[in-house]
Amino acid sequence: MSILFDISHAGQVHFFKNSMKTLVEEDIEFQIVIKEKDSVKQLLDQINLPFLSLGAYKSNADKLRKLPKFVRQIRQLVDKHDIRKIVGVHPIHGSIASKFSKVETIGFADTDHAFEQMALYWPFCNSIYTPIAFRHRFGTNQLNYRGFHELAYIHPKYFQPSKEGLEDQLENGPPILYRMISWDATHDIGINKAREREIKFVKNMATHHPVIVSCEGDIPKELTHLEQSFPVSKLHDMLSFSKLYIGAGATTAIEASLLGTPSIYTNSLMAGVLDFLDNNYRFFGHYPNYLRYTDDPGIIEEMIDGKKKGISRDQLLGLTIDVKKLVDAVLLNDTEMISKLTNRADT
């Protein structure tokens, strides 16, 4: 049996990496295909796993144009390596390829607002595994589990943070890690005003706490003194030793909170797992209008001090399954273990 992993984002590398090690130990062959985006290639290089890049896309329109090409490449790999199972998180290309190649396709999903993506893959998946907080129902092929994707790699059973290589970043004590969205040039007055408020927010915050700013584009010149780079492989260590994370990326916000670092999620886009954490968990707060608090650091101090109402990290972990063990069971066709760790979404 050979398995093909359909990987599109860095978080998906983390999600599967521990189970890939299990396959190596079990001497089971597998292939990895990637779309060159974010830090996917760098992460796979760091864990020394070979992969094939299908290429990159620059926009949603480009992604749609290249869909037939990517599907064709996967079909060729399926035939070449005698693939019997395709696995992925929102596996659009792999699931469509499986329709023509007659192989089993397994999907994992946790972003229930991605309707366009779901419509492209769920009809072709034999099974789809979702957190119990997932709000969408696919039908009889959907299996729920008590947990979060991120626990497959940052549960304390599988991850212990290290300060090695972060000496400069932690020199002044635990920082606030602030993630900025892209700062592309724009003539939109409203956007420019928001940028001005954001700069003021960060500068005010830096008068009270050590702050490290990470930016997906060019950082504003007013904040360059707060920029500190670190290896992408050290992100989870950096989150673990920070006093607070603030950013619009859902995965990183969840990762930080599950590591026990208070997290302020600033994006207005929500999903079932995010709602659950915001409503029940002490270390996760949803504040899409956080720039209103530029002159009032109240929400920052509340999150850092752990004053938000909700269950503790230990209590949350006690409510969840071993997600990595579930992924192993899916890959190894351990139906007994799958039955123990899941329940059908329609029951």
C-alpha positions as CSV (number, residue, x, y, z in Angstrom):
1,M,0.0,0.0,0.0
2,S,1.2,3.5,-0.8
3,I,-0.3,6.7,0.5
4,L,-0.2,10.2,-1.1
5,F,-0.4,13.3,1.0
6,D,-1.9,16.4,-0.8
7,I,-0.4,19.4,1.0
8,S,-1.2,23.0,0.4
9,H,-0.2,25.0,3.6
10,A,2.5,24.9,6.2
11,G,-0.1,24.0,8.9
12,Q,-0.8,20.8,7.0
13,V,2.8,19.8,7.1
14,H,2.7,20.1,10.9
15,F,-0.7,18.2,11.1
16,F,0.7,15.2,9.3
17,K,4.4,15.2,10.2
18,N,4.2,13.0,13.3
19,S,2.0,10.5,11.5
20,M,4.4,10.4,8.6
21,K,7.1,9.4,11.1
22,T,4.8,6.5,12.1
23,L,4.5,5.4,8.5
24,V,8.3,5.4,8.2
25,E,8.6,3.2,11.4
26,E,5.9,0.9,9.9
27,D,7.8,0.7,6.6
28,I,4.8,2.0,4.7
29,E,5.6,3.9,1.5
30,F,4.1,7.4,1.0
31,Q,4.5,10.3,-1.4
32,I,4.0,14.0,-0.7
33,V,2.8,16.6,-3.3
34,I,2.8,20.3,-2.4
35,K,1.7,23.6,-3.8
36,E,4.6,26.0,-3.2
37,K,3.0,28.4,-0.7
38,D,4.1,29.9,2.7
39,S,6.8,27.8,4.2
40,V,5.7,24.3,3.0
41,K,8.9,23.5,1.2
42,Q,11.2,24.8,4.0
43,L,9.4,22.8,6.6
44,L,9.6,19.6,4.7
45,D,13.3,20.2,4.0
46,Q,13.8,20.7,7.7
47,I,12.2,17.3,8.7
48,N,14.0,15.6,5.8
49,L,11.0,14.3,3.9
50,P,11.1,14.2,0.0
51,F,8.3,15.8,-1.9
52,L,7.2,16.8,-5.4
53,S,6.1,20.4,-6.0
54,L,3.2,20.7,-8.4
55,G,3.9,24.4,-8.8
56,A,2.7,27.6,-7.3
57,Y,-0.3,30.0,-7.9
58,K,-0.4,33.7,-7.4
59,S,-4.1,34.3,-6.9
60,N,-7.5,32.6,-6.6
61,A,-8.0,33.0,-10.3
62,D,-4.6,31.4,-11.0
63,K,-5.5,28.6,-8.6
64,L,-8.6,27.9,-10.6
65,R,-6.7,28.0,-13.9
66,K,-4.1,25.5,-12.7
67,L,-6.5,23.1,-11.1
68,P,-6.7,20.7,-14.2
69,K,-2.8,20.7,-14.4
70,F,-2.4,19.8,-10.7
71,V,-5.1,17.1,-10.9
72,R,-3.4,15.6,-13.9
73,Q,0.0,15.5,-12.2
74,I,-1.5,13.7,-9.2
75,R,-3.2,11.2,-11.4
76,Q,0.1,10.4,-13.0
77,L,1.7,9.9,-9.6
78,V,-1.1,7.6,-8.5
79,D,-0.4,5.4,-11.5
80,K,3.3,5.5,-11.1
81,H,3.5,4.7,-7.4
82,D,0.5,2.4,-7.2
83,I,-1.2,4.8,-4.7
84,R,-4.1,3.3,-2.8
85,K,-5.1,6.2,-0.6
86,I,-5.0,10.0,-0.9
87,V,-5.1,12.1,2.3
88,G,-5.2,15.8,2.9
89,V,-6.7,18.7,4.7
90,H,-9.3,20.2,2.4
91,P,-7.8,17.9,-0.4
92,I,-9.2,19.6,-3.5
93,H,-6.7,18.4,-6.1
94,G,-6.3,14.9,-4.6
95,S,-10.0,14.3,-4.2
96,I,-10.8,15.3,-7.8
97,A,-7.9,13.1,-9.0
98,S,-9.3,10.1,-7.0
99,K,-12.6,10.4,-8.9
100,F,-10.7,9.4,-12.1
101,S,-8.1,7.0,-10.5
102,K,-10.6,5.0,-8.3
103,V,-8.6,5.3,-5.1
104,E,-9.8,6.0,-1.6
105,T,-9.7,9.7,-0.5
106,I,-9.7,10.8,3.1
107,G,-10.2,14.5,4.0
108,F,-9.7,16.4,7.2
109,A,-11.5,19.7,7.6
110,D,-11.8,22.4,10.3
111,T,-12.6,25.5,8.3
112,D,-16.4,25.4,8.0
113,H,-16.7,28.8,6.3
114,A,-14.7,27.6,3.2
115,F,-17.8,26.7,1.3
116,E,-16.2,26.9,-2.2
117,Q,-13.4,24.6,-1.2
118,M,-15.8,22.1,0.5
119,A,-17.9,21.9,-2.6
120,L,-14.9,20.9,-4.6
121,Y,-13.7,18.0,-2.5
122,W,-16.4,16.6,-0.2
123,P,-18.4,14.8,-3.0
124,F,-15.3,12.7,-3.8
125,C,-14.1,11.9,-0.3
126,N,-14.8,8.4,1.2
127,S,-14.5,9.9,4.7
128,I,-14.2,13.4,6.1
129,Y,-12.9,13.9,9.7
130,T,-14.0,17.1,11.5
131,P,-13.8,18.5,15.0
132,I,-17.0,18.2,16.9
133,A,-17.3,22.0,16.9
134,F,-17.4,22.0,13.0
135,R,-20.7,23.6,11.9
136,H,-21.2,22.0,8.5
137,R,-22.6,18.6,7.9
138,F,-21.5,16.5,4.9
139,G,-23.6,13.4,5.4
140,T,-22.9,9.8,6.4
141,N,-19.3,9.9,5.4
142,Q,-18.5,12.6,8.0
143,L,-16.9,11.5,11.3
144,N,-16.5,13.9,14.3
145,Y,-13.9,13.9,17.0
146,R,-13.3,15.8,20.2
147,G,-10.3,18.0,19.5
148,F,-8.5,20.4,17.2
149,H,-6.2,19.8,14.3
150,E,-3.4,21.6,16.1
151,L,-3.3,19.0,18.9
152,A,-1.8,16.5,16.4
153,Y,1.5,18.4,16.8
154,I,1.5,20.7,19.7
155,H,-0.1,18.5,22.4
156,P,2.5,18.2,25.2
157,K,2.8,14.5,24.4
158,Y,4.4,15.4,21.0
159,F,5.9,18.9,21.5
160,Q,8.2,20.3,24.2
161,P,9.3,23.9,23.6
162,S,13.0,24.9,23.6
163,K,14.5,28.3,24.0
164,E,17.6,27.2,21.9
165,G,18.0,29.6,19.0
166,L,15.7,32.3,20.5
167,E,18.1,33.9,22.9
168,D,18.0,37.3,21.2
169,Q,14.2,37.3,20.9
170,L,13.8,36.4,24.6
171,E,16.5,38.7,25.9
172,N,14.1,41.2,27.5
173,G,11.7,38.6,28.8
174,P,8.6,37.0,27.3
175,P,7.4,39.3,24.5
176,I,4.1,40.0,22.9
177,L,4.2,38.5,19.4
178,Y,2.3,40.7,17.0
179,R,1.5,39.4,13.5
180,M,0.7,42.1,10.8
181,I,-1.2,41.4,7.7
182,S,0.1,42.5,4.3
183,W,0.9,46.2,3.9
184,D,0.5,46.6,0.2
185,A,0.2,50.1,-1.2
186,T,-3.4,51.4,-1.3
187,H,-5.3,54.6,-2.0
188,D,-8.2,53.6,0.2
189,I,-8.5,56.3,2.9
190,G,-10.2,53.9,5.3
191,I,-7.4,51.4,5.0
192,N,-4.8,54.0,5.5
193,K,-6.5,55.3,8.6
194,A,-6.7,51.7,10.0
195,R,-2.9,51.3,9.3
196,E,-2.3,54.5,11.3
197,R,-4.3,53.2,14.2
198,E,-2.5,49.9,14.0
199,I,0.9,51.6,14.2
200,K,-0.2,53.7,17.2
201,F,-1.6,50.5,18.9
202,V,1.7,48.7,18.5
203,K,3.8,51.6,19.6
204,N,1.7,52.2,22.7
205,M,1.8,48.5,23.5
206,A,5.6,48.5,23.2
207,T,5.9,51.2,25.9
208,H,4.5,48.6,28.4
209,H,5.8,45.3,27.1
210,P,8.6,43.8,25.0
211,V,7.0,43.4,21.5
212,I,8.2,41.5,18.4
213,V,6.4,42.3,15.2
214,S,6.2,39.8,12.3
215,C,4.9,41.0,9.0
216,E,3.9,39.1,5.8
217,G,4.9,42.1,3.7
218,D,7.2,45.1,4.3
219,I,7.0,46.3,7.9
220,P,6.1,50.0,8.4
221,K,9.3,52.1,8.9
222,E,7.9,53.3,12.3
223,L,8.0,49.7,13.6
224,T,11.2,48.3,12.1
225,H,12.9,48.5,15.5
226,L,10.4,45.9,16.7
227,E,11.0,43.4,13.9
228,Q,13.0,40.3,14.8
229,S,13.2,37.2,12.6
230,F,13.4,33.6,13.7
231,P,13.4,30.3,11.8
232,V,10.0,29.1,10.8
233,S,10.7,25.8,12.5
234,K,10.9,27.8,15.8
235,L,7.5,29.4,15.5
236,H,5.8,27.1,18.1
237,D,8.7,27.5,20.5
238,M,8.4,31.3,20.1
239,L,4.7,31.1,20.7
240,S,5.3,29.0,23.9
241,F,7.6,31.6,25.4
242,S,5.6,34.6,24.5
243,K,3.3,36.3,27.0
244,L,0.7,37.0,24.3
245,Y,0.0,36.5,20.6
246,I,-2.1,39.0,18.6
247,G,-2.9,38.3,14.9
248,A,-5.5,37.6,12.2
249,G,-4.3,34.1,11.3
250,A,-6.7,31.5,12.8
251,T,-4.2,28.6,12.9
252,T,-1.5,30.5,14.7
253,A,-4.0,32.0,17.2
254,I,-5.3,28.5,18.0
255,E,-1.7,27.1,18.2
256,A,-0.7,29.8,20.7
257,S,-3.7,29.3,22.9
258,L,-3.4,25.5,23.0
259,L,0.2,26.0,24.0
260,G,-1.0,28.0,27.0
261,T,-0.1,31.4,25.6
262,P,-3.0,33.9,25.7
263,S,-4.1,34.7,22.1
264,I,-6.1,37.6,20.7
265,Y,-7.6,36.7,17.3
266,T,-8.3,39.8,15.3
267,N,-9.9,38.5,12.1
268,S,-13.7,39.0,11.7
269,L,-13.9,35.6,9.9
270,M,-15.0,32.9,12.3
271,A,-15.5,29.2,12.3
272,G,-17.0,26.6,14.7
273,V,-13.7,25.8,16.4
274,L,-13.0,29.5,16.9
275,D,-16.4,30.1,18.4
276,F,-16.0,27.2,20.8
277,L,-12.6,28.5,22.0
278,D,-13.8,32.1,22.3
279,N,-16.9,31.1,24.3
280,N,-15.2,28.5,26.5
281,Y,-11.5,28.8,26.8
282,R,-9.5,31.2,29.0
283,F,-6.6,31.7,26.6
284,F,-8.4,32.6,23.4
285,G,-10.2,35.9,22.8
286,H,-11.9,37.1,19.6
287,Y,-11.4,40.9,19.3
288,P,-11.9,41.9,15.6
289,N,-12.3,45.6,16.7
290,Y,-9.2,45.5,18.8
291,L,-7.9,48.8,17.3
292,R,-10.6,50.6,19.2
293,Y,-8.5,49.9,22.3
294,T,-5.4,51.8,21.0
295,D,-5.5,54.1,24.1
296,D,-6.8,51.5,26.5
297,P,-4.6,48.4,27.0
298,G,-7.4,46.7,29.1
299,I,-7.9,43.7,26.8
300,I,-4.2,43.1,26.6
301,E,-3.7,43.1,30.3
302,E,-6.8,41.0,30.8
303,M,-5.6,38.3,28.5
304,I,-2.0,38.3,29.8
305,D,-3.2,38.0,33.4
306,G,-5.6,35.1,32.5
307,K,-8.6,37.0,33.7
308,K,-10.9,36.0,30.8
309,K,-13.5,33.5,32.0
310,G,-13.2,30.0,30.7
311,I,-11.7,26.6,31.3
312,S,-7.9,26.1,31.8
313,R,-5.5,24.5,29.3
314,D,-5.4,21.2,31.4
315,Q,-9.2,21.1,31.5
316,L,-9.4,21.6,27.7
317,L,-6.8,18.9,27.0
318,G,-8.8,16.6,29.3
319,L,-11.8,17.0,27.0
320,T,-10.0,16.0,23.8
321,I,-8.8,12.9,22.2
322,D,-5.3,12.1,20.9
323,V,-5.6,13.6,17.5
324,K,-2.3,12.2,16.3
325,K,-3.5,8.7,17.2
326,L,-6.6,9.3,15.1
327,V,-4.6,10.3,12.1
328,D,-2.4,7.2,12.6
329,A,-5.5,5.0,12.7
330,V,-6.9,6.6,9.5
331,L,-3.6,6.0,7.7
332,L,-3.2,2.4,9.0
333,N,-6.8,1.4,8.4
334,D,-7.3,0.7,12.1
335,T,-11.1,0.7,12.1
336,E,-11.4,-0.3,15.8
337,M,-9.4,2.7,16.9
338,I,-11.3,5.0,14.6
339,S,-14.5,3.8,16.1
340,K,-13.2,4.6,19.6
341,L,-12.1,8.1,18.8
342,T,-15.0,9.3,16.6
343,N,-18.7,9.4,16.1
344,R,-20.7,9.9,13.0
345,A,-21.8,13.5,12.5
346,D,-25.4,12.4,11.6
347,T,-26.0,10.6,14.9
